[in-house]
Amino acid sequence: MLTRRSALAFAVLSCPALAAAPRRITAWRIRRADGAADSLLLPSAHQPGSGLPPPAPSVFRGRIRLMLESVRDGSDWQEVLRAPRSWSPEAHFSPEELDLLRRAMACADLGASPEMLRPFALALLALAPQAWAAQGRGACPGLPSLPAAEPPPGAEEPARDAWLMDVAVRRGLPVNGIQTTAELFAAAAQLPDAAFLHLLRAELAALRDPVAAARARARLAEMHAAALREDFRALRDLTLASLAPRAEDRPVFARHMLDERNDAMAQRLHAVMLSESVVAAVGAAHFAGPTGLPTLMSRLPGLRVEQVAVPLAG
């Protein structure tokens, strides 16, 4: 997914050192029916050490731009984050939880208080420190210090998103978002506050409770293993479990944060790929099953979609 909360969902432990034999990774080649445009769609990750290593720079050969799921843009998204006057964090959090949330927000340098932001904004923006702790990088200053996990081999491996952007910029290629920041937050705003309140409590527990932190690390390790297998169904399921601690909340997260966004992104990619050859990269949880991007793209007119293997960087 596309924000700090989605960063948590994909901040999985890094893959082990690569074997001597070269490895290849799954992608989808999407060509206009007459061959005049030839694009590549890659499953990606927004955080380092995800288990999705970067592809070789050759993926850009003959392609004129990079399109990422979301990039920082000038869209106006502030209003959708603002809490209504009726919102009262004190009614939903204990004093200890509220104090921890305030410190997490200060650590994230948001320049806001819990009273100013809706629950989904608090979950998406305020709790990045939990991801750092879960990866064994230690807690943010001002937050409780939990026992750090041993950093895994390859923990400094770059995020696939960041690596692709760096290569594109060095080649002088434009980088565009498939969706705007405002569209991402608008999708999250459709979910009920109760779902994000449960998520917030789980994240706060992982910041102060070693047992909860260990559970978070275990789930991220599962995501890492699924990424190494390129098991996109498992990544989707684990991402939803990370975003929605209660199983009953997962269908609404899946609908608004994955499936409806997949429909919108497929339509935009279709319009671009009919006329241009591009590299597009979207979070790996968006690739599974009949509502995943490869399947949706294969149903759109004028394009041929083929699963391919591309080489790894280095």
Buried (B, 14 or more C-beta within 10 A) or exposed (E): BBBBBBBBBBBBBBBEEBEEEEEEBBBBBBBBEEEEBBBBBBBBBBBBBBBBBBBBBEBBEEBBBBBBBBBEBEBEBEEBBEBEEEBEBEEBBEEEBBEBBBBBBBBBEBEBEBEBBBBBBBBBBBBBBBBBBBBBBBBBEEBBEBEBBEBBBBBEBBBBBBBBBBBBEEEEBEBBBBBBBBBBBBBBBEBEBEBBBBBBBBBBBBBBBEEBBBBBBEBBBBBBBBBBEBBBEBBBBBBBBBBBBEEEBBEBBBBBBBBBBBEEBBEBBBEBBBEBBBBBBBBBBBBBEEBBBBBBBBEBEEBBBEEEEBBEBE
